[in-house]
Amino acid sequence: MATPLEILRRKFTAKTLLILFLTGSIISLFLPGFSWAQEEPATIEAPKTIEEIIAWGKSFFQKIREQLPQIVEKIWKEEVLPVWKKMYETWLSWWNSFIKIRFQNLWQKFTTLIREEIEKRKPQIEKEFQEEKEELKEEVQESKKSFWDKLKELIK
């Protein structure tokens, strides 16, 4: 059985070790230089007068007033609407697969019962309809007469 040191010797020859060493050396030489490219953070000073506080507050609220609609719109489109759409689609699939079928069956039973009852009572309903129609005709005639009588009284 080979020891870990023997395995490393087989995998890493002198050439690969030299390449790794040179690459590491070059990286370690350039790495500190990347920190020079960074800016120093701006120092924040406390306002010294009330006018500075007021000016800062106005600029702060101006930025909020300008950026808030875009932020709210982005949140609405990217986070809220997808959740509600998924909830609606889930509810709709549940409704179509379970509840809609049961309601359709109940509705068919209900309509057949109602149709049977209507067919039974149809002669009676037609008779009552004719009676109501006659009564309305009489009432309209009476109201016409009384309307003209009232109009004549107003003119006199």
DRENGUKOL-76858 format. One record per residue (C-alpha): residue number from 1; x, y, z. Coordinates in nm, 3 decimals, decimal comma, m for minus. Layout:
// residues N
SITE    i        u        v        w
SITE  NUM        X        Y        Z
...
This chain:
// residues 156
SITE    i        u        v        w
SITE    1    0,000    0,000    0,000
SITE    2    0,135    0,339   m0,101
SITE    3    0,172    0,617    0,151
SITE    4    0,023    0,960    0,081
SITE    5    0,370    1,101    0,017
SITE    6    0,435    0,840   m0,253
SITE    7    0,100    0,919   m0,418
SITE    8    0,188    1,289   m0,424
SITE    9    0,531    1,213   m0,573
SITE   10    0,370    1,014   m0,853
SITE   11    0,108    1,281   m0,935
SITE   12    0,326    1,589   m0,901
SITE   13    0,643    1,567   m1,101
SITE   14    0,913    1,832   m1,084
SITE   15    0,774    2,009   m1,388
SITE   16    0,420    2,041   m1,245
SITE   17    0,556    2,153   m0,909
SITE   18    0,763    2,423   m1,080
SITE   19    0,458    2,545   m1,277
SITE   20    0,246    2,556   m0,960
SITE   21    0,519    2,743   m0,771
SITE   22    0,565    3,002   m1,047
SITE   23    0,189    3,054   m1,086
SITE   24    0,147    3,100   m0,711
SITE   25    0,438    3,344   m0,701
SITE   26    0,299    3,556   m0,984
SITE   27   m0,047    3,563   m0,828
SITE   28    0,094    3,658   m0,489
SITE   29    0,288    3,943   m0,650
SITE   30   m0,015    4,091   m0,828
SITE   31   m0,280    4,024   m0,562
SITE   32   m0,187    4,316   m0,332
SITE   33   m0,202    4,552   m0,630
SITE   34   m0,574    4,489   m0,672
SITE   35   m0,644    4,656   m0,339
SITE   36   m0,494    4,981   m0,469
SITE   37   m0,768    5,005   m0,732
SITE   38   m1,037    5,027   m0,467
SITE   39   m1,161    5,365   m0,358
SITE   40   m1,156    5,462    0,001
SITE   41   m1,504    5,484    0,149
SITE   42   m1,644    5,833    0,166
SITE   43   m1,658    5,971    0,515
SITE   44   m1,996    6,076    0,642
SITE   45   m2,002    6,386    0,853
SITE   46   m2,281    6,487    1,082
SITE   47   m2,462    6,803    0,972
SITE   48   m2,354    7,111    1,164
SITE   49   m2,653    7,338    1,108
SITE   50   m3,027    7,301    1,080
SITE   51   m3,012    7,416    0,717
SITE   52   m2,782    7,123    0,636
SITE   53   m3,026    6,886    0,806
SITE   54   m3,317    7,033    0,609
SITE   55   m3,122    7,012    0,281
SITE   56   m3,022    6,653    0,354
SITE   57   m3,381    6,561    0,443
SITE   58   m3,516    6,720    0,124
SITE   59   m3,264    6,536   m0,093
SITE   60   m3,334    6,211    0,093
SITE   61   m3,710    6,234    0,046
SITE   62   m3,665    6,347   m0,315
SITE   63   m3,465    6,030   m0,387
SITE   64   m3,730    5,820   m0,214
SITE   65   m4,009    5,988   m0,413
SITE   66   m3,822    5,925   m0,739
SITE   67   m3,715    5,565   m0,673
SITE   68   m4,007    5,425   m0,473
SITE   69   m4,246    5,372   m0,769
SITE   70   m3,985    5,172   m0,961
SITE   71   m3,899    4,966   m0,654
SITE   72   m4,264    4,890   m0,579
SITE   73   m4,331    4,806   m0,946
SITE   74   m4,031    4,573   m0,957
SITE   75   m4,138    4,396   m0,637
SITE   76   m4,496    4,369   m0,767
SITE   77   m4,395    4,223   m1,103
SITE   78   m4,115    3,993   m0,986
SITE   79   m4,242    3,870   m0,650
SITE   80   m4,612    3,937   m0,586
SITE   81   m4,772    3,859   m0,923
SITE   82   m4,594    3,527   m0,975
SITE   83   m4,707    3,407   m0,632
SITE   84   m5,069    3,510   m0,695
SITE   85   m5,067    3,360   m1,044
SITE   86   m4,938    3,031   m0,908
SITE   87   m5,202    3,035   m0,632
SITE   88   m5,474    3,105   m0,892
SITE   89   m5,353    2,827   m1,121
SITE   90   m5,339    2,584   m0,829
SITE   91   m5,689    2,681   m0,717
SITE   92   m5,823    2,661   m1,071
SITE   93   m5,679    2,315   m1,130
SITE   94   m5,822    2,199   m0,796
SITE   95   m6,160    2,351   m0,882
SITE   96   m6,168    2,192   m1,228
SITE   97   m6,062    1,851   m1,106
SITE   98   m6,284    1,817   m0,798
SITE   99   m6,552    2,079   m0,740
SITE  100   m6,666    2,169   m1,092
SITE  101   m6,765    1,811   m1,173
SITE  102   m6,975    1,783   m0,858
SITE  103   m7,146    2,117   m0,924
SITE  104   m7,224    2,016   m1,281
SITE  105   m7,386    1,694   m1,161
SITE  106   m7,590    1,878   m0,900
SITE  107   m7,692    2,143   m1,153
SITE  108   m7,811    1,878   m1,400
SITE  109   m8,020    1,708   m1,132
SITE  110   m8,162    2,042   m1,022
SITE  111   m8,254    2,150   m1,374
SITE  112   m8,427    1,820   m1,450
SITE  113   m8,635    1,853   m1,133
SITE  114   m8,725    2,212   m1,212
SITE  115   m8,819    2,127   m1,572
SITE  116   m9,049    1,849   m1,452
SITE  117   m9,218    2,083   m1,205
SITE  118   m9,257    2,353   m1,469
SITE  119   m9,413    2,107   m1,712
SITE  120   m9,659    1,997   m1,443
SITE  121   m9,765    2,353   m1,363
SITE  122   m9,751    2,498   m1,713
SITE  123  m10,130    2,507   m1,774
SITE  124  m10,188    2,673   m1,438
SITE  125   m9,910    2,925   m1,503
SITE  126  m10,051    3,013   m1,846
SITE  127  m10,397    3,061   m1,698
SITE  128  m10,264    3,293   m1,426
SITE  129  m10,059    3,480   m1,684
SITE  130  m10,369    3,548   m1,895
SITE  131  m10,560    3,669   m1,587
SITE  132  m10,277    3,906   m1,494
SITE  133  m10,264    4,030   m1,851
SITE  134  m10,635    4,115   m1,847
SITE  135  m10,605    4,289   m1,511
SITE  136  m10,319    4,501   m1,637
SITE  137  m10,515    4,603   m1,945
SITE  138  m10,803    4,720   m1,726
SITE  139  m10,570    4,910   m1,494
SITE  140  m10,402    5,083   m1,788
SITE  141  m10,739    5,190   m1,925
SITE  142  m10,841    5,330   m1,586
SITE  143  m10,513    5,512   m1,542
SITE  144  m10,548    5,665   m1,891
SITE  145  m10,891    5,796   m1,803
SITE  146  m10,781    5,931   m1,469
SITE  147  m10,470    6,087   m1,626
SITE  148  m10,677    6,275   m1,882
SITE  149  m10,924    6,381   m1,615
SITE  150  m10,642    6,516   m1,401
SITE  151  m10,491    6,695   m1,698
SITE  152  m10,827    6,857   m1,782
SITE  153  m10,864    6,976   m1,424
SITE  154  m10,522    7,136   m1,432
SITE  155  m10,598    7,319   m1,755
SITE  156  m10,929    7,461   m1,623
